Amino acid sequence: MSKESTFESVVRKLTVNQKRFIAELIGTFIVVVLAAGSVVIDAKLGGVLGLPFIAFAPFVGVAIGVYLFGRISMAHFNPAVSVGFLITKHITKKLFVLYLFAELVGAFLASLFVSIVIGKEANLGANAPNYSYSLPLIFGIEVLASALLMAVILTVVYTKGLKGFGGIVIGGIVGLDILFFAFISGASMNPARSLAPALLSGVLADIWLYWTATFVGTSVIALIYRKKV
């Protein structure tokens, strides 16, 4: 039996939820490697690549993940997005737990990969707010960035992928949020992406922000969406 047919045989034996788990784990891994890894690379080079590079890398990662896994798991790769889909009843509570576990595992594996292969600069690419701005503004900007992401995702779902441009559109809003908001709030939009490098680098002071504001942003949009439909 060839390697390809063996692989196909293994895939066919997987349950739907097992496929979703693997898709979310791999997708989150890709997104976090590119999101956090781009910050580390920029730090290693003394900041010459700047925010455009740091925004472009996760745009690519999210777009790739959506096109690879959108039909399998709806391509969340983000606990805050999964909460949004729980509110809109696209997923069940049981499925949410599965997604959350997959996303956290994927993010931690990604941060380990970054530390071993790319480097440990910039706290492994951990998100960091700019405290020269007021705390209410920082929190509000992170809520806004997360809300915009959820709004775009639900629009893509509602329009059935925007005729094939769904990955580019979702990746695009991630990149734009980072480009325009990262200098204020860090523009995480993703609790798993923030938690993994922060824990592994031991820099935990800002985790509260990314495990509150992100969920607020996605939940508000999900509640609005649920009311309308």
LUMKOLDREN-765768 format. One record per residue (C-alpha): chain; y, x, z; residue number from 1. Coordinates in Angstrom, 2 decimals. Each point is the difference from the previous one (the first is absolute). Layout:
<nodes>
<chaine A&north Y&east X&up Z&num NUM>
...
</nodes>
This chain:
<nodes>
<chaine A&north 0.00&east 0.00&up 0.00&num 1>
<chaine A&north 3.44&east 1.40&up -0.93&num 2>
<chaine A&north 2.72&east 0.63&up 2.55&num 3>
<chaine A&north 2.17&east -2.70&up -1.58&num 4>
<chaine A&north -2.69&east -2.66&up 0.20&num 5>
<chaine A&north -0.76&east 1.02&up 3.60&num 6>
<chaine A&north 3.68&east -0.41&up 0.90&num 7>
<chaine A&north 0.15&east -3.39&up -1.71&num 8>
<chaine A&north -3.11&east -1.08&up 1.85&num 9>
<chaine A&north 1.53&east 0.94&up 3.35&num 10>
<chaine A&north 3.25&east -1.83&up -0.84&num 11>
<chaine A&north -1.88&east -3.15&up -0.99&num 12>
<chaine A&north -1.74&east -0.05&up 3.39&num 13>
<chaine A&north 3.30&east -0.02&up 1.89&num 14>
<chaine A&north 1.24&east -3.30&up 1.39&num 15>
<chaine A&north 3.43&east -1.31&up -0.97&num 16>
<chaine A&north 1.43&east 1.00&up 3.39&num 17>
<chaine A&north -1.52&east 3.46&up -0.20&num 18>
<chaine A&north 1.71&east 0.47&up -3.36&num 19>
<chaine A&north 3.26&east -1.22&up 1.49&num 20>
<chaine A&north -0.33&east 2.43&up 2.91&num 21>
<chaine A&north -0.62&east 2.96&up -2.30&num 22>
<chaine A&north 2.84&east -1.05&up -2.31&num 23>
<chaine A&north 2.48&east -0.28&up 2.88&num 24>
<chaine A&north -1.12&east 3.31&up 1.50&num 25>
<chaine A&north 0.27&east 1.94&up -3.27&num 26>
<chaine A&north 3.22&east -1.74&up -1.03&num 27>
<chaine A&north 1.66&east 0.72&up 3.35&num 28>
<chaine A&north -1.22&east 3.59&up -0.20&num 29>
<chaine A&north 1.67&east 0.45&up -3.40&num 30>
<chaine A&north 3.25&east -1.61&up 1.11&num 31>
<chaine A&north 0.29&east 1.99&up 3.25&num 32>
<chaine A&north -0.92&east 3.32&up -1.61&num 33>
<chaine A&north 2.76&east -0.44&up -2.56&num 34>
<chaine A&north 2.53&east -1.53&up 2.41&num 35>
<chaine A&north -0.44&east 2.48&up 2.85&num 36>
<chaine A&north -1.06&east 2.89&up -2.22&num 37>
<chaine A&north 3.21&east -0.21&up -2.04&num 38>
<chaine A&north 2.04&east 0.40&up 3.20&num 39>
<chaine A&north -2.05&east 3.06&up 0.97&num 40>
<chaine A&north 0.31&east 1.56&up -3.46&num 41>
<chaine A&north 3.76&east -0.55&up 0.00&num 42>
<chaine A&north 0.26&east 1.60&up 3.46&num 43>
<chaine A&north -2.07&east 2.99&up -1.12&num 44>
<chaine A&north 2.40&east 0.51&up -2.91&num 45>
<chaine A&north 3.07&east -0.23&up 2.19&num 46>
<chaine A&north 1.01&east -3.48&up -1.07&num 47>
<chaine A&north 0.69&east 0.87&up -3.65&num 48>
<chaine A&north -1.95&east -3.01&up -1.31&num 49>
<chaine A&north 1.82&east -2.45&up 2.21&num 50>
<chaine A&north -0.20&east -3.74&up 0.48&num 51>
<chaine A&north -0.68&east -0.86&up -3.67&num 52>
<chaine A&north -3.28&east 1.92&up 0.15&num 53>
<chaine A&north -0.88&east -1.48&up 3.40&num 54>
<chaine A&north 0.61&east -3.49&up -1.42&num 55>
<chaine A&north -1.77&east 0.59&up -3.33&num 56>
<chaine A&north -3.28&east 1.27&up 1.47&num 57>
<chaine A&north -0.90&east -3.18&up 1.97&num 58>
<chaine A&north 1.14&east -2.10&up -2.97&num 59>
<chaine A&north -2.72&east 1.71&up -2.02&num 60>
<chaine A&north -2.52&east -0.33&up 2.83&num 61>
<chaine A&north 0.58&east -3.72&up 0.51&num 62>
<chaine A&north -0.04&east -0.72&up -3.74&num 63>
<chaine A&north -3.29&east 1.87&up -0.44&num 64>
<chaine A&north -1.52&east -1.80&up 2.99&num 65>
<chaine A&north 1.04&east -3.44&up -1.25&num 66>
<chaine A&north -1.46&east 0.58&up -3.45&num 67>
<chaine A&north -3.21&east 1.47&up 1.39&num 68>
<chaine A&north -0.67&east -2.46&up 2.81&num 69>
<chaine A&north 2.23&east -3.06&up -0.41&num 70>
<chaine A&north -2.82&east -2.20&up -1.25&num 71>
<chaine A&north -2.33&east 1.13&up 2.79&num 72>
<chaine A&north 2.14&east -0.19&up 3.12&num 73>
<chaine A&north 3.46&east -1.16&up -1.20&num 74>
<chaine A&north 1.11&east 3.59&up 0.72&num 75>
<chaine A&north 1.69&east -0.30&up 3.40&num 76>
<chaine A&north -0.29&east 3.62&up 1.22&num 77>
<chaine A&north 2.35&east -1.02&up 2.82&num 78>
<chaine A&north -0.64&east -1.89&up 3.29&num 79>
<chaine A&north 3.39&east -1.71&up -0.21&num 80>
<chaine A&north -0.86&east -1.35&up -3.45&num 81>
<chaine A&north -3.39&east -1.13&up 1.30&num 82>
<chaine A&north 1.75&east -1.94&up 2.78&num 83>
<chaine A&north 2.14&east -1.63&up -2.66&num 84>
<chaine A&north -3.08&east -1.03&up -1.94&num 85>
<chaine A&north -1.55&east -1.30&up 3.23&num 86>
<chaine A&north 3.05&east -2.21&up 0.54&num 87>
<chaine A&north -0.12&east -1.31&up -3.58&num 88>
<chaine A&north -3.75&east -0.62&up 0.48&num 89>
<chaine A&north -1.03&east 2.27&up -2.86&num 90>
<chaine A&north -2.36&east 1.69&up 2.49&num 91>
<chaine A&north -1.82&east -1.11&up 3.16&num 92>
<chaine A&north 0.33&east 1.52&up 3.48&num 93>
<chaine A&north -3.40&east 1.65&up -0.42&num 94>
<chaine A&north 1.04&east 1.51&up -3.32&num 95>
<chaine A&north 3.29&east 1.17&up 1.53&num 96>
<chaine A&north -1.92&east 2.05&up 2.58&num 97>
<chaine A&north -2.07&east 1.56&up -2.78&num 98>
<chaine A&north 3.14&east 0.85&up -1.98&num 99>
<chaine A&north 1.78&east 1.42&up 3.03&num 100>
<chaine A&north -2.90&east 2.29&up 0.84&num 101>
<chaine A&north -0.31&east 1.19&up -3.59&num 102>
<chaine A&north 3.74&east 0.68&up -0.24&num 103>
<chaine A&north 0.10&east 1.97&up 3.24&num 104>
<chaine A&north -3.05&east 2.08&up -0.93&num 105>
<chaine A&north 1.44&east 0.65&up -3.46&num 106>
<chaine A&north 3.35&east 1.07&up 1.45&num 107>
<chaine A&north -1.57&east 2.36&up 2.54&num 108>
<chaine A&north -2.24&east 1.60&up -2.62&num 109>
<chaine A&north 3.06&east 0.40&up -2.20&num 110>
<chaine A&north 1.98&east 1.73&up 2.75&num 111>
<chaine A&north -2.92&east 2.33&up 0.68&num 112>
<chaine A&north -0.10&east 0.80&up -3.72&num 113>
<chaine A&north 3.74&east 0.68&up -0.02&num 114>
<chaine A&north -0.26&east 2.33&up 3.02&num 115>
<chaine A&north -2.91&east 1.97&up -1.48&num 116>
<chaine A&north 0.91&east 0.10&up -3.68&num 117>
<chaine A&north 3.78&east -0.40&up -0.25&num 118>
<chaine A&north 1.50&east 1.16&up 3.28&num 119>
<chaine A&north 1.24&east -0.99&up 3.44&num 120>
<chaine A&north 3.73&east 0.16&up -0.58&num 121>
<chaine A&north 2.29&east -2.94&up 0.86&num 122>
<chaine A&north -2.50&east -1.32&up 2.56&num 123>
<chaine A&north -2.55&east -0.66&up -2.76&num 124>
<chaine A&north 2.55&east -2.15&up -1.79&num 125>
<chaine A&north 0.48&east -2.44&up 2.88&num 126>
<chaine A&north 2.75&east -2.58&up -0.40&num 127>
<chaine A&north 3.18&east 0.62&up 1.98&num 128>
<chaine A&north 3.09&east -2.19&up 0.41&num 129>
<chaine A&north 3.51&east 1.42&up -0.12&num 130>
<chaine A&north 1.45&east -0.55&up 3.46&num 131>
<chaine A&north 3.53&east 0.76&up -1.17&num 132>
<chaine A&north -0.12&east -3.69&up -0.94&num 133>
<chaine A&north -0.17&east -2.76&up 2.60&num 134>
<chaine A&north -3.41&east -1.18&up 1.15&num 135>
<chaine A&north 0.60&east -3.61&up -1.11&num 136>
<chaine A&north 0.87&east 1.24&up -3.51&num 137>
<chaine A&north -3.08&east 2.24&up -0.13&num 138>
<chaine A&north -2.24&east -2.86&up 1.13&num 139>
<chaine A&north 1.65&east -2.43&up -2.38&num 140>
<chaine A&north -0.36&east 2.33&up -2.97&num 141>
<chaine A&north -3.71&east 0.49&up 0.71&num 142>
<chaine A&north -0.43&east -3.77&up 0.24&num 143>
<chaine A&north 1.85&east -0.40&up -3.30&num 144>
<chaine A&north -2.05&east 2.67&up -1.79&num 145>
<chaine A&north -3.25&east -1.60&up 1.18&num 146>
<chaine A&north 1.22&east -3.48&up -0.91&num 147>
<chaine A&north 0.91&east 1.10&up -3.52&num 148>
<chaine A&north -3.45&east 1.53&up -0.42&num 149>
<chaine A&north -1.76&east -3.19&up 1.13&num 150>
<chaine A&north 2.23&east -2.17&up -2.19&num 151>
<chaine A&north -0.84&east 2.05&up -3.07&num 152>
<chaine A&north -3.72&east 0.01&up 0.81&num 153>
<chaine A&north -0.10&east -3.78&up 0.41&num 154>
<chaine A&north 1.98&east -0.41&up -3.22&num 155>
<chaine A&north -2.56&east 2.13&up -1.81&num 156>
<chaine A&north -2.85&east -2.04&up 1.51&num 157>
<chaine A&north 1.71&east -3.30&up -0.88&num 158>
<chaine A&north 0.67&east 1.09&up -3.61&num 159>
<chaine A&north -3.53&east 1.40&up -0.37&num 160>
<chaine A&north 1.00&east 3.62&up -0.30&num 161>
<chaine A&north 3.14&east -0.41&up -2.10&num 162>
<chaine A&north -2.13&east 0.36&up -3.13&num 163>
<chaine A&north -1.35&east 3.41&up 0.86&num 164>
<chaine A&north 3.11&east 1.54&up 1.54&num 165>
<chaine A&north -0.91&east -0.86&up 3.59&num 166>
<chaine A&north -0.90&east 3.55&up 1.02&num 167>
<chaine A&north 3.21&east 1.42&up -1.42&num 168>
<chaine A&north 2.12&east -2.70&up 1.64&num 169>
<chaine A&north -1.59&east 0.38&up 3.45&num 170>
<chaine A&north 0.05&east 3.78&up -0.22&num 171>
<chaine A&north 3.57&east -0.24&up -1.21&num 172>
<chaine A&north 1.25&east -1.94&up 3.01&num 173>
<chaine A&north -1.68&east 2.53&up 2.30&num 174>
<chaine A&north 1.75&east 2.84&up -1.82&num 175>
<chaine A&north 3.37&east -1.79&up -0.04&num 176>
<chaine A&north -0.23&east -0.89&up 3.69&num 177>
<chaine A&north -0.61&east 3.66&up 0.82&num 178>
<chaine A&north 2.74&east 1.19&up -2.34&num 179>
<chaine A&north 2.65&east -2.31&up 1.44&num 180>
<chaine A&north -1.08&east -0.48&up 3.62&num 181>
<chaine A&north -1.99&east 3.06&up 1.13&num 182>
<chaine A&north 3.13&east 1.90&up 1.04&num 183>
<chaine A&north 0.66&east -2.73&up 2.57&num 184>
<chaine A&north -3.33&east -1.37&up 1.27&num 185>
<chaine A&north -2.61&east 2.27&up -1.56&num 186>
<chaine A&north -1.06&east -2.94&up -2.20&num 187>
<chaine A&north -3.64&east -0.04&up 1.03&num 188>
<chaine A&north -0.80&east -3.67&up -0.68&num 189>
<chaine A&north -3.54&east 0.97&up 1.02&num 190>
<chaine A&north -1.16&east 0.36&up 3.64&num 191>
<chaine A&north -3.16&east 1.92&up -0.99&num 192>
<chaine A&north 1.97&east 2.47&up -2.13&num 193>
<chaine A&north 2.27&east 0.65&up 3.03&num 194>
<chaine A&north -2.65&east 0.09&up 2.72&num 195>
<chaine A&north -2.46&east 2.51&up -1.47&num 196>
<chaine A&north 2.34&east 3.00&up -0.53&num 197>
<chaine A&north 1.88&east -0.78&up 3.22&num 198>
<chaine A&north -3.18&east 0.05&up 2.09&num 199>
<chaine A&north -1.44&east 3.08&up -1.65&num 200>
<chaine A&north 3.29&east 1.91&up 0.35&num 201>
<chaine A&north 0.64&east -1.30&up 3.53&num 202>
<chaine A&north 3.40&east -1.50&up -0.87&num 203>
<chaine A&north -0.23&east -3.54&up 1.34&num 204>
<chaine A&north 3.56&east -0.89&up 1.02&num 205>
<chaine A&north 0.71&east -2.16&up -3.05&num 206>
<chaine A&north -3.33&east -1.80&up -0.38&num 207>
<chaine A&north 1.36&east -3.08&up 1.78&num 208>
<chaine A&north 2.46&east -0.54&up -2.87&num 209>
<chaine A&north -2.62&east 0.06&up -2.74&num 210>
<chaine A&north -2.40&east -2.19&up 1.97&num 211>
<chaine A&north 2.61&east -2.70&up 0.61&num 212>
<chaine A&north 2.60&east -0.16&up -2.78&num 213>
<chaine A&north -2.54&east 0.20&up -2.81&num 214>
<chaine A&north -1.98&east -2.96&up 1.33&num 215>
<chaine A&north 3.19&east -1.99&up 0.56&num 216>
<chaine A&north 1.10&east 0.54&up -3.59&num 217>
<chaine A&north -3.28&east -0.97&up -1.64&num 218>
<chaine A&north -0.60&east -2.92&up 2.37&num 219>
<chaine A&north 3.40&east -1.59&up -0.69&num 220>
<chaine A&north -0.62&east 0.04&up -3.76&num 221>
<chaine A&north -3.57&east -1.25&up 0.42&num 222>
<chaine A&north 1.19&east -2.92&up 2.13&num 223>
<chaine A&north 2.65&east -0.92&up -2.58&num 224>
<chaine A&north -2.60&east 0.21&up -2.77&num 225>
<chaine A&north -2.48&east -2.16&up 1.92&num 226>
<chaine A&north 2.63&east -2.69&up 0.57&num 227>
<chaine A&north 0.89&east -0.14&up -3.69&num 228>
<chaine A&north -3.58&east -0.27&up -1.24&num 229>
</nodes>
